[in-house]
Each structure stands twice: as structure tokens, then as C-alpha cells.
Amino acid sequence: MALKRMDNIGIVVKDLGVAIDFFQELGLELEGRATIEGEWAGRVTGLGDQQVEIAMMRTPDGHSRLELSRFLRPDVVADHGNAPVNALGYLRAMFTVDVEETLERLRTRGAQLVGDVVRYEDAYKLCYIRGPEGLLIGLAQELG
């Protein structure tokens, strides 16, 4: 069977409320929140007895989702919040936006530019930012 779609990308955060607010400011819509726990959940993740608060965020076009998770148990065991862009296993999400307008709005929520806003040929304006908890976010603007 062929791949049907990518369902979502997941990011573990310390403060779910701050992360939701940040991604809403970016332009994602809160689709729903829930607490996930029970024997079945621990069997899926291999973590055993777990309790996780999740928020599902949806892009305005309805095609992509971002799952934000805050683990109540077990404790978080690693933090990639300050890892550089080239760290093994480190994830970033990239969103198509108006770069300058988005940077201006997200700076009010603590976003910091990682490098520079650059232009790739006549195709894109690109940059990376650090959002809440050091999350690495890519911003891309299609040109022309």
C-alpha cells in the first residue's frame, strides 16, 4: 500500500499554554486538546505508565497538523531546546508565511532570529527562529 499522507509532526514542550499561544500567533488553529493516558498509550510509545496533555494545531489550509505534547509522566529525559540546527535527530518545522510580517508579530512572543533572513535565488526568502523553549522554527516566503 502506498503512503496516504503525513498526519502530523509532534513537539514535546514544558508549557503547553505558551506553545499554543505562540503557534496561534504564527497562524495555526487549535483543533483540540486532550489528556492521553492509559495502558494502550504506554504500549504505543513504549513508555509504560504515561500521562500526556496534547494540543492538536492545524494549518489554515487544513492539510497539516502540529501535535504539541506536555508529559506529566514519565519525566522528560532530554532537551533539544538549545541544540544547533545540525544536531542529530533534531527536528524543526517550516511554515510558509510573509517573513517580515511574521517576524514582527512573533518577536512580541519572544521569538529570536537564529541567523539572517536570506533570499534564495528568486524563489524564497528564508530564516530560522527560536520560539518558546528554544523550539527551532523555519519561516519561508515564496517570491515572485
C-alpha positions in Angstrom: 0.0 0.0 0.0 1.3 3.5 -0.9 1.7 6.2 1.7 -1.5 8.2 2.0 -0.3 11.3 3.8 1.7 12.7 6.7 -0.6 13.0 9.7 1.3 15.4 12.0 4.6 16.4 13.4 5.0 16.2 17.2 6.9 18.5 19.5 7.3 18.0 23.3 7.0 21.2 25.3 7.2 22.2 29.0 4.4 24.9 28.9 1.6 23.8 26.6 -0.3 27.1 27.0 2.7 29.3 25.9 3.3 26.9 23.0 -0.4 27.1 21.9 -0.4 30.9 22.1 2.9 31.1 20.0 1.6 28.8 17.3 -1.7 30.5 17.2 0.1 33.8 16.7 2.0 32.1 13.8 -1.3 31.3 12.3 -2.2 27.7 13.3 -5.6 27.0 14.6 -6.2 25.0 17.8 -8.1 21.9 16.7 -8.4 20.4 20.1 -6.9 19.5 23.5 -6.9 16.2 25.4 -5.2 14.2 28.1 -3.8 10.9 26.8 -3.2 8.1 29.3 -3.8 4.5 30.0 -2.2 1.2 29.2 -2.8 1.4 25.5 -0.9 4.8 25.2 2.1 3.4 27.0 2.2 0.4 24.7 2.2 2.6 21.6 5.1 4.8 22.9 7.0 2.2 24.9 7.0 4.5 27.9 4.7 2.3 30.1 2.6 4.3 32.5 2.3 7.7 30.9 0.1 10.8 31.1 0.4 13.4 28.4 -1.6 16.6 27.7 -1.7 17.3 23.9 -2.9 20.1 21.7 -3.5 19.5 18.0 -2.8 22.6 15.9 -4.0 22.8 12.3 -2.7 24.9 9.4 -5.3 27.2 7.9 -5.5 25.1 4.7 -6.4 22.1 6.8 -3.7 19.9 5.3 -1.0 19.8 8.1 -1.1 19.4 11.8 1.3 20.0 14.7 0.9 18.0 17.8 2.1 19.7 21.0 2.7 17.4 23.9 3.4 18.1 27.6 4.4 15.0 29.5 3.0 14.8 33.1 4.6 11.3 33.5 7.1 10.0 32.9 9.5 12.9 33.2 11.1 14.3 30.1 14.5 12.8 29.6 16.2 15.1 27.0 16.1 18.7 26.0 16.9 19.8 22.4 15.9 23.4 23.1 19.4 24.7 22.6 20.7 22.3 20.1 22.1 23.8 16.9 20.4 23.3 13.5 22.8 20.5 12.6 22.2 18.3 15.7 21.4 14.7 15.0 17.7 13.9 15.4 16.8 17.5 16.0 13.6 18.5 14.3 12.3 21.8 13.0 9.1 22.7 11.4 9.0 25.1 8.5 6.0 27.3 7.6 5.1 29.3 4.5 4.4 32.9 5.7 5.1 36.6 4.9 8.5 36.5 6.6 8.9 40.2 7.7 5.3 40.5 9.0 5.5 37.2 10.8 8.9 38.0 12.4 7.4 41.3 13.7 4.5 39.5 15.3 6.4 36.6 16.8 9.1 38.8 18.3 6.4 40.1 20.7 6.1 36.5 21.8 9.9 36.2 22.4 11.0 34.7 19.0 14.6 35.3 18.2 16.2 35.2 14.7 18.8 32.4 14.6 20.9 33.7 11.7 19.8 36.1 9.0 16.8 36.5 6.7 18.2 35.4 3.4 17.0 35.2 -0.2 17.5 32.0 -2.1 17.7 33.0 -5.8 14.3 34.4 -6.9 12.4 31.6 -5.2 12.3 32.1 -1.4 13.0 34.4 1.5 14.1 32.1 4.4 15.1 32.3 8.1 15.1 30.2 11.3 13.8 31.5 14.6 13.8 30.2 18.1 10.4 30.1 19.6 9.2 29.3 23.1 11.6 26.9 25.0 14.1 27.3 22.2 12.0 25.5 19.6 13.5 25.8 16.1 11.1 27.1 13.5 11.7 27.8 9.8 9.9 30.5 8.0 9.7 30.6 4.2 8.2 33.1 1.9 7.6 32.2 -1.8 8.8 35.0 -4.1 7.6 36.1 -7.5 
